[in-house]
């Protein structure tokens, strides 16, 4: 695709550094009570919170940088061309959800064991349980979403898939345009003939939305070539050949 028409996908280097610095500072400040507190229960409680923040920073950076300019990632197991992120990346989200349970588990564990643990009142005491409830709800949603196919599939019949948000399924005749748009970062936009639009995060595709849009748009405009979609590498090679002139 013409580099001048691209929408920027990746975070700038300065924004990545700022992200790391801010979260590292929060984690370090949060770690001070771990060494200063006298009660083991409170130390473990704060330690669990710091560990949660560190895991959150790692998952956030991994998620943010999972799509790169010019990158196209396909699911080799799919019977048709499917843009899809690595399934292993999404295993990080259940890990993060479980780590959010740790502060509440520390409080409950020390309470059951009858060990001293001064957690105070209000937010300090009940906050971990509120977070745990949200984490359990998120974990349930993640498990439920596994029933859906990850990524965007291009077949002879149309487009389907994507695990984030609602599952989509469009016939080619229902689609007006497929393009990359700038919406707090690059995203793939599918506009239907009825005028509605679906915006897809590049992280679900594992691919640069500019490239995914160019490939999908080609097959939208050239129905006679859709039989190539059964062989993803041949389909992409054909589009590259056409683009190269």
N, C-alpha and C positions, 0 to 999 in steps of 0.2 A: 504494500500500500504506500502511496505517496507520503513521505515523511512529514511534509508540510500540512497534511490534513489529519494527522494523528492527534488524538486526545491523550494527554499525559496520564500514564497509568500508575507509576510508582511514586512513593513519597520521595521528596528530595532528601539528599544526604543530611542536610541541616535539620530537617524535621525529624528524621530517624534518631539523630544524636540527641535532639531536645527531648524526644519521647523517652529514650533510655535514661537521660540525666534526671528528668523529673521523677520517673518511677523509682530509680535507684535512690534518690534523695528521700522519697517517702518511705522506702523500705528501710533505709539506714536510720532515719529518725524513729521509725516504729520499732527498730531493734534495740534502741537504747534501754527501754524498760525491761527487756529480756535479761540484761546484765545487771540492771540497777535494782530490780524488784527482789524482795527476800522470799516471798511465798512461791513455791514451785508451781502451784496451780496458776497463778497470775502470769508467771514467766512462760509457761507452756501455752497459755491462752494468747498472749501477745505474739509468741513465736509462731503459732499456727496462723495468726492473721498476717504476719510478715511473709510467711511461706506462700500464703494465698496470693499476696500482691506480687511476689516474684514470679509465680506461675502465670498469673494474669498478664504480666509484662511480656513474658516469653510467648504466650499464646497470641497476644495482641500483635506483636512484631511479626510472628509467623504468618498470621492471617493477613496483615496489611501488605506483606511482601510476597504473598503467594502468587500474585499475577505480575508479570514483568513485560516490559515493552518488547514486542516482536515474538513473544513466546506463544506457542500453540501446544497444548497438552491434550492428548486423546486417550480415551479408554480403549485399550487394545482388546478387551473382552467383549466389546459391544458389537452386535451384528451390523451396525450402521455407523456412520460418522457421529461421534459423540465427544463434544468438548467437556472435559471433566477434570476437576482437581484431584489430587492424590487422596484416596480414602484415608490413608494414614494421618493426613493433616487434621481430619475431622475427629480423630480419636482424641485429639487434644482438648476438645470441648467437654466431653464427659470427665476428663481428668480435672479440668478447671472447676466444673460443677461439684465434683467430689471434694476438692480441696476447700471449697467454700463451706463445707460441712464441718471442717476440722475444729474451728473455734467453739462451735456449739457442742461438739463431741467431747472436747476437753472439759467444758463446764459440767456436762452431764457425768462424765467419767469421775471427776473429782468429787462430785456430789454423792454418787453412788458408793464410792469408796470411803466416804466420811472423812476425807482429807481437807485440811484448811485451804480455803480458796476465797479470798475477798474480791468479789467482782463488782462491788458497788451496786448502785441502783440505776434505774432508768435505762438509757441507751446502752451503757456499758454492760448491763446485766442481760437485757432482753434483745439487744441488737443482733448478737450472734444467732439467736433463734429465728429472728425475722429473716436474716440472710439465709439461714438454712432452709427455711420454707420456700424462699424464692429459688434457691439452688435445686431443691427437690422438684419443683415445678418445671424448671428449665431442663433438668435431667430427664424427666418424663417426656417432655416435648422432644428432646433429642432422640430418645429411644423410639418414640412414635414416628419420627421423621425418617428413620432408617428403612421404613417400608417403601419409600419412594426412591426411584432411581436418581443417582447423583449426576448432575451435569445436564447439558442441553444436547439432545439427539436430533440429528437431521436425517430424515428417512425419505423414501420416495413419496410417502403420504403427507409429510409435514414436519413440524417441530414439536418436541415434547420434552418434559423433564424439568430439571432444576429443583434442588431440595430446599432452598431458602424461600420462605413465604409459601404461597399457594403453588400447587403443581399446575403447569400449563400444558395445553395440547391444542395446537392450531393446524388446520389444513393449510396447504400452501395458498389456496384460493382465498383464505381468510386474512392473509397478511398483505399489507400495503408496502411497508418499508422495513428494513433492518439496518440499523446504523449504530455507530458509537457516539455517545453523547457525553458531555461534561456535566456531571451532577455530583459535586464534592468528590471528584475523582472520575475516571473513565468508567462508563457503564455501557452495557448493550441494551439498546432500545428496540423493541418490536412494536410497530404500529399496525393495528388491524384496519381492515377496510371499513369498519364501523366507526373509526376515529379514536378508539381507546388505545392506550399504550401500556406496555409492560416493560419495566426497567429491571435489568438483571445485574447483580453485582459480579464483577470479574472473578472474585474468589471462588464462586460456585463453578465457574468455567475452567479455572486454572489456566486461563489463556488471556492474552491481550484482546480486549473487546474490539480494537481496530481490526485485528486480523480475523477474529471470529465473525465480525459483521461483514467484512469483505467476502469471506468464503460463503457465508449463509446468503448474502445478498445476491451473489452470482447464481446460486441454484434457485433462488426465488425468481430471478429474471430469465433463467434458461431451463425451463422444465424438461427439455429434451435431453439434458445431461444428468438428470437426477438418478438415473440407474447407476451412476458411478458411486453414489453414496454408500452402496453395499461394500465397497472397497475404499476405506477412508484415505489410505495413502495415495491411491490412484486419483481419488477425487481432489485432494489437495494439490497433487502434482499437476493435474489438469488446470486448476485455477492459477497456479503459479506460472504455468506455461502461457496461458492467455494474458496474464498480467505483464509478463515479460515481453509480450508482443511477438 
